[in-house]
Each structure stands twice: as C-alpha cells, then as structure tokens.
Amino acid sequence: MIARIHFEGDDRMTGVELITAPVEVVRACQVRDAARHHAVPCDVFAGQVPSTE
C-alpha cells in the first residue's frame, strides 16, 4: 500500500489517497529505489552547491 498525498497550489495538504493496486505500488517502489540509488548524503550535496551567502 502507498499513500498519495494531495496538495493545493499554496502547499496546503488537501487529502490522502491510499493506493493498493499492485501495478501502482510496484511502480512507486521502483521510483523510490531509483531515487535511493542516486541519492547522496546532504553534506556531500551541500558541498557541491555554490554558496549563496
């Protein structure tokens, strides 16, 4: 099961939709796994971004 969270344009949460369809759950897991595979620790990312101060 996954939860799809709905937001308004002003970032106000308007609801949660629980998804149980196997195809959608598997796809969400694939997207999550790909994001984790390509993720870097916050301090490493921060070191790659030019300072705006």
Phi, psi and omega in degrees: 000140174234160178245125175260119184262131182256138181232152171277174179298335180268019179068020176272127180291132182247349179169170179230134179244121178273125183252126179239356180297122184307319181297317181290322179294316179298316180298318178298321178294322177296317179296315177301313182297321178295319179297316179295322180299322183266358183289152173233153178301150183304316182293327177292314178300314181300325179289341180268349183262127178301141180292143177255007181277000000 
